Amino acid sequence: MNAPIKRLALAGWIFLIAGFALVHFLHLGADFPNHTEWYSDWAKYTDEGWYGNAAIRAHLFGNWYMPGDFNPAPAVPVWPFLEWVLFFFTGVSVVAVRALVVTIFVVNLALSYLLLRGRGGRWVALLALTLLCTSPFLYAFSRLAILEPLLTTFFLAALNLAVRLPRFKRPMVAASAIGLLFALMLLTKTSAAFLLPGLIWAMLAAFASADPESGSTETPSPAKLWPPSREAVRAVLAAGAASAVSFGLWMGFVASRGLLGDFRYLFLVNKWEKPKVFYWPAVSFWWSFHGGLWIDHILVPLSGIVFLLVLVYWLSPLRAEWARKLLADPVFGASLLSAAGFILFMTYQNHPQPRYFTVVALFTIFVLAQGAGALVKASGQWAPRLGAAAVAVAVISAASNAATTLTYAAHPEYTWVNAAQNLTRYIDAHPNGKRLLVSISGDDITLITHLPTLCDDFGTADLAEKLGAYRPGWWATWNSVDAGTLEDLHSHFSLEQVGSWPAFDDPDRNVLILFKLHPLPGGKVREAVGKKLRVKLPEDRFTATVDADEDE
């Protein structure tokens, strides 16, 4: 291929990637795509409001903190801080926060290119970007204002510094910057702790593979991986010290403000019941590992196949040098450890959700692109052919994914925004005491319509206590009435069902139901004795089904 045609092809490829990146900005107010295999993810009707509620409340109501309610900002303050800054320019808007998160996705593409550009050639980096920006999975979740995209940004920035540490004139300063980035990762999403092994590997491997004269880390030398050099150890210690000090300063601030209870609460609500068998880790691991297919049914298995091929060449009698160098590469090793780390997190938690795999998706694609690139360049008869076959399958999969992504972009639905707006209009047209709604999706509704809300499921105070303190006028739930929530509501109110609106596609949560809350006469408070408040009472007026009592 002559140079002009090569340049034209390269420009066309970059233009294609940029075009698909820009597609993510279309119809930002639309629903999370309906009728996908990720339909059950809770984030689409809770997380956008939950993790930004401090910024939303501060701008709308003048106070970010609601005592007793769900206040995650003390534990994960970075994302609400960015939203707080954003809202000075845009006002509180779901479109604004989604535009911010899509911008972060584009930044992640750029950081991915910088990370991979020197690890096998420009085409390897562009292949990875193509697979990322055409992914329907990442399209769906990169348009939600959730925590994972920003976590990925800080991690990619830290990895870009880590693999270049030997090139810096003052590597300890750069290492300290890595430590600060890791602290920001922890303060963005606490599960960032499971990415630490990948970051440490990248730092150690970068020094082990560096050319003493040029500082280049493009040709790793596995023989020097262990024991680590003095410079590598100093860099890791400098990063650890910077991270510990910066995180400690934040914890000191949280403690001084009396917010440790809110900090701890985020960990309490993320404890999930484990299988009641002694081998539960194996059960949980299979669930979490198999969940990788949420990302892609072709690219994820292909990535595993490519990794196994690299291992085979490394373990073969020939001990292929290219395979040994790839396994010692700072980015390849960090990608493997990071994907494994997040799967370990989900195994420990026993609660994999599709959105968690957005982090795994990135590094799975890195493994595929780097591994296929190394196979293509390898010597011998079969390795290049196997690499070319892997690239061909990846390209075909990307074409299919691109068609799906364009279908999502071309057919936006607005059921959630419409439901939230119709609910708020009804409340404003039919005053009923305090204009305050209680709902599991309340913070999302506040983000969309600016209606003040409380969460009925999470909070440092019991729901019955919050109801007595805040005296809301309304309650909204999905599809049916939870018996435990009904008991808490009955302690202060009787219920009247007044409206319902379809939204989303989850068969368990596709109808948003609104209730008026009527205070008991004379401010009476019912005592919960037995299960008498966990069922519909004579003074209630609703037709929604009460879920079976879980305590029975």
N, C-alpha and C positions, 0 to 999 in steps of 0.2 A: 504494500500500500504506500503510494507516494505521499510526501509530506503535506501538500495542500488537502488531499482527500482525508488524510488522518486528522488534520486540524479541524476540518469540517465535521467529521464524525464525532470528534471529541466535543466540539461546540454543541452539536445536536444532542449528545448524551447529557451534557450539563443543562441544556435548555429543558430537556425532558424532566430531569430531577427537579429543577426549579419550578417547573409548571405544576408538578404533583405536590410540591411543598406549598405552593400558593393555593391549590385546591382546598387545603385544610382550612383556609380562612373564609370559605364560602358558607353562608347560612349559619352563622355562629349561634343564633338563637334556637336552632332546631333541636329536636330530640336526639339523644343517643340513638343510633340506628336501631329501629325495631326489627324483630324477627331474626335476630342473630343467635348464635350459640352462647353469647355472653349476656343474654337477657336477664339473668338472675343477679348480676352484680349490683350491690346496693348503692354504689357510688353515684349512679345516675339520678337518684332522687334524695340523696342525703349529703354526700361528702363536699359538694361544691359550696354549700352553705355552712356546714359544720366547721370546716377548717379555715374558713375566712370570716367566721361570725364576729370576731373581735373588730376587724376592719369595717364590716357592714354596720355593726351597732354604733361604733364610734362616729361614723359619718351621719348615720340616720338619726340616732337618738342621743348622741353626745356622751355616751358611756359604753366602753367596750365590754364591761364585766357585768354579768347577771348572777348574783350570789345563788348558789344551789343548782344552777343550770349547767349544761355542758359547756365548759370554757377550756378548749384545748390549747389556746395560745401560750400559756406558760410552758407547756411541754414542746410545742412545735411553733415557735413564733415567727420564723422567717417568711413563710408564705403569707400570713395575715399582714405582716409589715409591708411586703411588696404591694399587696392589694390596697392597704391604707394609703400608700403613696400614690398609687394609680388613681384612686377615687378622687383625689384632689383635682385631677385633670378631666376625668370622664364622668364623675358622679357614680353612684352605686348602680351597677348594671351587670347582668349576667353576660351580655355580649362583650363587655369590656374585659372581664376576667378571663373569658375564653379566648379573646384576642391575645391577651398576655400569655396564656399557656401555649397557644399555637406559636407565638413568637419564640417562646422557650424551646419548642420542638424544632424550629428552624435553627436556633442556636445550637441545639444538640447535633443536628446534621453537620453543621460547620465544625464543631468540636470533634465529631467522629471522623471527618475527613482529615483534619489535622493530625489526629492520632494514628490513622491507618496509612496516610500518604507515604510515610517512610518505612512501612512494614511490608513491602511487597510490590510497590508500584502504584501509580495513580489509578490504574484500572481496578485494582483490588478495592481501593477506597470508594471509587465510583460505583462498583458493584454493590458494596455494602449499603451505600446511600440509596441506590435504586431499590433494594429490597426493603429498606426502612420506609421510604416515602410512598411506596405503592402498597404497603401492608394494610389491609382492611382493619385488622386488629388494632394497629397503632393509630390509624385514622380515627377510629371510634374513641379511643381513650385519650389521644392527644388533644381532643377538643373538649374534654371535661376539665374543669378547674380543680384538679386533684393534686396530691403531693408528689407523686412519682416522677413527673417530668422535671420538676425543679431539682429533686434529689439527683436525678441523672445528670443534670447540667453541672452541679458541683462536683460530682464524681468524675465526669469526663474532664473537667478542668484540672482536677487533682491528678488524674492519670497523665494528661498532657505534660504537666510539670514533672511528674515522677519519671517518665521515660526519658526526659531531657536533663535530668539532674546533673549528670557528669559534664554537661556542656556549659553549665553556668559558672561564671567566675566566682560567685559566692553561693555554692550549692546549699549551705546551711540556711541561708535566707529563703531560698526557694523551698527547702524542706519545711521551714516554718510556715510558709504560705500554704503548703499542702496540709499541714496540721490545722490551720485556720479553716480551710475548705472542708476538712473532715468534721470539724465542730459545727460548721454550717449544715453539713449533711445530717448530723444527729439532731440538730434543731429544726430541720425540715421534716424528717421522718425518722423515728427512733430505730426502725429496722435497718438503718444505715450501718449499724454496728456489724451486720453480717457481710458487709462489703469490705471490711477492714483487711481480711487476709489478701484479697486481690490487690489492694492498694500497697500493702507491705511488699508483696511479691514484685510488683512493678518497680518499686524503689530498689530492692535488692538486686533484681535481675538487670536493671539498667546499669548499675555500677559493675556487676559481674561481666557484662557484655561490652563495656565501653572500651574503646581504643584509648590507651593511656595518652597518646599524643593528640588525637583529633577530638576525643570525647564522643565520637560517633557510636550510636547504639543500634546500628542497622544490621550488624552481623554478629549475633550473639555467640558467645563461647561458653557452652555449658560447663566446661571443666572448672570454671572459676565461681560457680554458684555457691559452693559451700566449702569452707566457712566464709561468711561474708567479709568483705574488706572493712578496714577501720572506717573509711569514709562512708560506706553504706550504713554501718551501725550508727555512726554519728548522725547521719541524715534521718534515720528512723527515730532516733531518740529526740532530735530537734523537732521533728513533726509531732511526736507524741507529747512533748512538753508544751508546744504551742496549742495543741488541741486541748490538752488537759487544763491549761490555764484559762483559755478562752471559754471553754464549757463551764469551768468552775466559777468564773466571774458571772456568767448568766445564772447559774444555780444560786449563787450568793444573792443576786438581785431578786430572784424568785422567792427565796426564803425571807429576805428582808421585807417583801411586800405581802407576806402571809399567804402565798399562793402554792405552797408545797402540796396541799391537799388536791388542788386541781392538777398539778403535775403528776402525782401518783395515780390519780383517777384514770388517766389515759391508759396506764398499764393494767389497771384492774379490769376495765371493760374489754380489754383485748386478751383476756384469759378465756380460752375456750375448752370445753369439756373434751377429755381424751377418751378414746375407745377403752372399754372396760376389759381389756385383755392385756396380759403381760407383754405381748409382742406389739403393743400399739405403735411404737415408732415405725415398725415395718409397714403397718397398715397406713399410717399417716404419710410416710414417705412415698408409698405407691400413689396415693391420692395426689400428693403435691407434684411428684415427678410426671405422672400421667397428665396433670393439668397443663403441662407444656404444650400439649396439642391444641389448647385454646389459641396459641399464638399462630400456628400454621400447621396443617396436616401434612405438608410436603417439606417445607424448609427446616422444621425442627428435626424430623427423622434424618433428613439429608445432612444436617449439621452433625448429628451423632455418627452417621456413617463416615463422614469425612474425618472426624476425630479418631474413629477406630482405625481407619486406613493409615493415619499418621502414626498411631501406636504400633500397628503391624510393621510398618517400615522401620520404626525405631527399634523394635524388639527382634527384627529379623536378623539372621546371621550376618547380613551385610552391614547392619547397623548404619543405616543411611544417615549421612551427615546432615542433610537438609532437614530430616525429621527431628534430629536431636536439637538442631538450632531453633526450629520452630517451637518445640516444647519448652525451650529455655527463653523464648522471646518474652519480653516484659508485657506486651499487650496481649499476646495469645494466652499466656498463663494467667494474667489478671482477668481476662474474659472468662476462662474456665472456672476460676475460683469465685468470681462474682456471680455467675449464673448458679453455681453449686451453692454458694452462700445464701442466696435468696430462696432457693428450694429448701435448704436446711431451715431457714426462718419459717417457711410455711409448714414444714414438717413439725417443728417444735410447737408452733401455734395450733396446728391441726385445723387450719381454717383457710385453705387457699381460695382466693377470690381472683377472677380473671384480671383485674387491674394490677395485682401484684406482679403479674408476668410481663408487664411492660418493661421492667428492668431486665428480666431474663431474656426477653425478645431481643433487645439491643445486643447483648453479649453473645447470644446464640448466633446471631447473624455475623458478628465479628469473627467467631470461630469458623463459620462456614466460608466466609470470604477469604480469610487468611489461609485456612487450610487448603481450599481449592487453588488459591494462588500459588502456594508452595508446591502442590502436586503438579501443577502445570509446568512449573519451572524445573522440576526435578529431572535428574538424569535417568536413563533407563527407558525401557520400552513401554511399560504399563502405567507407571505413575502419571506421566503427562496425559495419557488417554483417560485415565480415571478422573484426573483433575478437570479435563475438558468436558467430560460427561457430567460432572457435578455442576460446572458452570452452566452447561446447557439446560439441565433440569432446573437450576435456580432461575435462569432467564425465562423459561417457559412458565414457571410458577409465578414470577413477577408479572408477566403479561396477564395471566389469569387474575391475579390479585388486583392489578391495576383496573381491570374491567369492573370488578366488584366495588372497589373504592369509588370509581366514577359513578357507579349506580347509586351508591349511598349519597354522594354529593349532589347528584341530579334529582333526587327524590326526597327532599327534606320533609319532615313532619314536625308539627308544633303542638302535639297533644299535651305535653307537660306545661309549657308556657301558657297555653290556653286554659288548662285546668286551674292553674294557680291564679291567673287573672280573673277567671269567672268566679272562683271562690272568694277572692278579695272584693270583687264588685258586689257579690251577694251580702257579704258582711257589712260593707259600707251602706248598702241600701236598706238593711234591716238591723239597725242598732240593737245591741243586746248587752248592756253593761259595758265592761271594759273592752276596748278594741284590741284584744290580745288573743291569739290563737295558740293552742297547744297541739303539737303534731311531731311525729318522727321526722317529717320532711319540712318542719317549720322554718329552719334556717335557709333552706333552698327557696321557700316561698318568700321569705324576707328579701333575699337577694333579687328575686324576680319582680316582686310587687311592692316591696318596702313595708309590708304588713308586719307589725311586731309579733314575735312568736316566742314560745318556749318549746323545749324538746320533751316529749312525754316518755322517752325510753331511757335516756342517759342524763346524768347530772349527779353532783356530789350530794344533793339532798334527795330524799324519797319523793316520788311524784305527789303523794298526798300532802306532804309538807309544802312543796312548791305551790300546789293549788291553793292551799290556805293562805300562803304569803302573797301570791300574785293575783288571785281571784280572776282568772281569765273568763271571757265570755263565750269562747268557742273551742271546739275540738275537731280535728280532722284525722282520719285514719284511712288505711288502704283495705278495701274489699270486705273486711270483717272486723269484729270487735274482739280484742284480746281480753280474756277474762280477768287477768291481773290488773290491766289498765282500767278496766271497768270498775273493779273494786275500789281503786284509788279515786276515780272520778265520783263514784257514788258516796264517798265520804263527805263530799261537799255539794254535789249537784245531782239533779235528775237530767236525763238526756232527751233531746228532741232532734230527730234526723230531719234535715231541711234541704239537702241537695247532694248531688253526686255528679262527677264528671269523669269521663274515660281518659286515661293517660297511660302511655307505655304499653308493653306487650307481655309482661310477666303475668301469668295466669293467677298468681297469688297477690299481685299488686298492680292491677290495671284499672281500678276504679277508685277515685279519691272521694271519700264520703265526708260531708260536713255535718256537725251537730251543734245545736245551741246548748249551752250549759245553763241550766236554771238553778240558781242558788236555793238551798233548802230554806224553808220558812224560818225567819228569826235568826238566820246565820247558824242554824243547827249543824252539828258535825256528827255524822254517823260513825259508830264504832264497828270495825270489821271483826265480827264474831263468826268463826267457822267460815263458811263459803256463801253466806247469805247475800253479800254484796257483789258476788262474782257472776250474777245472772241478771237478766232483764227484770226490773221491778215494775209494779203496777203503774207507777207515775211516769215511767219512761214511755217515749213515743218514738220507736224506731223499728225498722224492719230488717236491718242488717243482722247477719248471723253472728252469734257469740261463739268464738272458738271453744273447742273442748278444753276443759280445765286441765292444765298439764300436771296439776298436783293429784289428780284422781288416779 
